[in-house]
Amino acid sequence: MSEIFTMGIDVGSTSSKCIILKNGKEIVSKSMIPVGAGTSGPRRVVEAVLRESKLSIEDLSYILATGYGRHMMDWVHSEMSELSCHAKAAYFLYPNVRTVIDIGGQDAKVLRISPQGMLTNFAMNDKCAAGTGRFLDVMARVIEVEVDDLGVLSAQSTNVINISSTCTVFAESEVISQLAQNTHINDIVRGIHRSVAGRVAGLAKRVGVEDDVVMTGGVAKNNGVVVALEEELYKKIHVSPLAQYAGALGAALYAFDKRES
């Protein structure tokens, strides 16, 4: 069998991810640029994977785009919803997956997956920043810590506090109030994570939660949110090292299918 290379590009609201697959199975190269739609991110991320793989665009059999900015990629072969791509990637990584929780920069989604890996139902929060990566970015800025440090801080919490507001603006006021009361930063961060988990768990319960549960998207890197969701759902949540690349991986897998069809 001759080698078949396909590319998946996920142009999100806050970052751009790209993966090149060989024969629909092996990741040849991957890259992420922390800027998304409307920026130089998509071009730079494609250049990065081509450079790493030592391939050219002409070597690729099929290119598929997904994500918030997929409609801007007019040079690709086709585009597809990120819902389908995250479902495809989760099934590829965890064949027993039945529920996918995808928390990205601007929205949160919960997907139901059939035993055959097909998307059967979903719920989505795309009207409010609460329960998204953007919410965590805002909260990190308020308490003056790096967003990448939130998971570690949360794990050191010794007290449970509630951040009850589901609105980002009101939640920010609650956090400021907790700071004024000298509440420990670790406990505030844990409360923030519980707030995100509560919001997303509400989505999950609308579509039904069935094992195995897999989390994708950038927020999956935050173990504090993962733990809080496990507590809310009473379920073990699987997180792959490729969680942030799920959209691009699913796009590259679909690209292989389309090349073969």
Steps between C-alpha positions, in 0.01 A plus 500: 500500500640839404511761772197726521537830686198701612478827692248619755488868599301622800462878496358588838407834651818516710746257339581316177591130495617281214583131459638294211409131500662216310263230372227616736680364807837655574553863602791628293502852642284732707513863603303762688517879475329694785299727267197400298251620240575830330871493587822361353449187714351270233773578246778466759372171640482345151852621423621349829367147435624500141844609617514235773377222272719611208192477277346748260136578432531297179586190707164513679213294359225687680471804730198559723431801722287524812438741785371852543700635204464208261299706250802729449714213366398526136801301373419171680314210339206515743388604848303334776340589834724477804229290667555216254878540511523484880276194498720335235821571692360386834388169346843456337676556834244320720290245306265453798411870521130585533518857634737779390539824695672767291583828673666752271581867513152633422256214550435168671344196336389159619466227236332159510678235293357174368685167542603546135656839577227715343373824652141442615419802718663811642447805719694821461561817701607767252311807622693567820866480604415317824624142488763572232869567469425870471335492844817345648717760327295781656511343846876441478551865415289613797700293750827583322622149417587323177212297357735201466553505878131471591499119516793486744350770723163326508659171607644675807162626621392398852163672512193500278353834397226565248520738207129487432457744212474348154565842341867588450452861612325403824742214564785748467335714769468193723868420460599858581281481811672176607839664451389792718409249772853353479371165375795287395575509128501118482144484636383773261644311204331180611173692525552633146557147373186376677306782333622393154427135578148579618424687180636225275340223706164665433564462126611140549187404688287636214647248256563223753837386630617148421843335544759537368523878544779678309596867530645694207594862439756729660334507843562123528858596590365652823481209742303711747209523256527129418485404869210737564308349208566148625354604836195657333430208268619212723692373198863434415610734221767393252737768369744428220827693458347586161185651655576849372561363150173304482339725241802487270540125552136434416531721191808305383318170558198618301737623229637146472148357477408748227822425312415128513134540400 
